[in-house]
């Protein structure tokens, strides 16, 4: 019996190694696939934009003969540096400050949620040092908050599910599940409509911004409240920051469920071990172990 348990443990160990190797290879393949597709879709468009920009510079020099190429390149460099510091080259000096309370609140939210759009960053040494320590304590605080929020929602759902099954109201529970999924769908479809209306984007651009933001990717190519030609309400970016925090909890739940389903699916497709024998061997090994055992709940 001891020998069969050892063989089962060895088989389980080999299957885990095989699963880990499959996951690593699949991960690398997914990255390579993404690189090839992005290169195919974007490289030609980038070359066209670069050629178009050079053509516009030539036209500008032809129209304004008092300028030379070096002076134009210096001006372009000034524009790029201003953009990097969060100053919008469009408009004039009457543009709203990037560091009023609403924008600062929005920036603080992008720091603790690790979105980091990149369109705005502290430029003073004191601001940069404070940002480091603010993120050092803020990121764990944000994770703890989202974790507690998820636990609270999950606890309420479990309590409701138990009440429904105990009272026999299966139809009520089915209707609640349908409504819950409808609400989640509306949460992912309604915000792009708002952003499209306020920012003047297409619905696809609004949906792209919503997902890139809530997934904390945050490229910075689309950021709300940055158009100098639009007049936003003062609390617009602050409300957006609050929406981001609660939206992160929802999308994190979706990602966790998706990762769990994918892992289980790949494990079942890759190998089908004798669960009874493997679990019995693992239990026997834990009973025979003298050291403390750590149980990770599912």
C-alpha positions, 0 to 999 in steps of 0.5 A, spaced: 500 500 500 505 504 501 508 503 494 502 504 491 501 511 494 509 512 492 507 511 485 501 515 485 505 521 488 510 520 483 505 520 477 502 526 480 508 530 481 510 528 473 503 530 471 504 537 475 511 538 471 507 536 465 502 541 466 507 547 468 511 546 462 505 546 458 503 553 461 509 556 460 510 554 453 502 556 452 504 563 455 510 564 450 506 562 444 501 567 446 506 572 447 509 570 440 502 570 437 500 577 439 507 580 437 506 577 430 499 580 429 500 587 432 506 587 428 502 585 422 496 590 424 500 596 426 507 597 422 504 599 416 500 604 419 505 607 423 510 608 417 504 611 413 503 616 419 511 617 419 511 619 412 505 623 413 508 627 418 515 628 414 511 631 408 507 636 413 513 638 416 516 639 408 510 643 407 510 647 413 518 649 411 515 651 404 510 655 406 514 659 411 521 660 408 523 664 414 524 658 418 529 652 417 529 645 418 533 646 425 529 651 428 523 647 426 526 640 429 527 645 436 520 647 436 517 640 435 522 638 441 519 643 445 512 640 443 514 633 445 517 635 452 511 639 454 507 633 452 511 629 456 510 634 462 502 633 461 502 640 458 497 640 452 500 643 446 493 645 443 489 651 446 492 657 450 495 658 457 487 659 459 487 651 459 485 648 466 490 646 470 492 639 470 493 639 478 487 642 480 483 637 485 479 633 481 485 632 476 489 630 482 484 626 485 484 622 478 491 622 478 491 619 485 486 613 483 491 611 477 497 611 482 494 606 487 490 602 482 497 601 478 493 604 471 498 609 470 496 612 463 503 616 462 500 622 460 501 626 467 506 625 472 509 629 477 515 633 475 518 636 481 523 632 486 518 632 492 512 630 488 516 624 485 518 622 492 511 623 495 509 619 489 513 613 490 511 612 498 504 614 496 504 608 491 508 604 496 502 604 501 497 605 497 497 599 492 496 594 498 491 598 501 487 598 494 488 591 493 486 590 500 479 594 499 478 590 493 479 584 496 474 586 502 469 588 497 469 582 493 469 578 499 463 582 501 459 581 495 461 574 495 458 573 502 451 576 500 451 572 494 452 565 498 447 567 503 442 569 498 443 562 495 442 558 501 436 562 503 433 560 496 435 553 496 433 552 503 426 555 502 425 552 495 425 558 491 429 556 485 425 560 480 427 566 484 434 564 484 434 563 477 431 570 475 436 573 480 442 570 476 439 572 470 438 579 472 445 579 475 448 577 469 444 583 465 447 588 470 454 586 469 453 586 462 450 593 462 456 595 467 460 593 461 456 596 455 453 603 459 460 606 461 462 607 453 456 610 451 457 616 457 464 616 455 463 617 447 458 622 449 462 626 453 469 625 450 466 625 442 469 618 441 466 613 437 463 607 441 468 602 439 473 607 442 469 608 449 469 601 449 476 600 448 478 605 453 473 602 458 477 595 458 484 598 457 482 602 464 479 597 468 484 592 466 489 596 469 493 596 462 492 604 461 496 605 455 494 613 455 492 614 448 485 615 451 484 619 457 478 622 460 477 630 461 483 632 457 480 635 451 482 643 451 476 644 447 471 641 451 468 644 458 467 638 463 463 639 469 468 639 475 467 633 478 467 629 472 474 626 473 473 625 480 467 621 479 471 617 473 476 615 479 470 612 483 467 608 477 474 605 476 475 603 483 469 599 483 469 597 476 476 594 478 473 589 483 468 587 477 473 586 472 478 582 477 472 577 478 471 576 471 479 575 470 479 570 476 473 566 474 476 566 467 483 564 469 480 558 473 476 555 468 482 556 463 486 552 468 481 547 469 480 546 462 487 545 460 488 540 466 483 536 464 485 536 456 492 535 458 491 529 463 486 525 467 489 522 473 486 517 478 483 523 482 481 518 488 488 514 488 492 521 488 488 524 493 489 518 498 496 518 497 496 526 498 492 525 504 497 519 507 503 523 505 500 529 510 498 524 515 505 521 515 509 528 515 512 531 522 512 538 519 506 543 519 502 543 513 499 549 510 492 548 507 490 553 501 483 554 501 480 553 494 
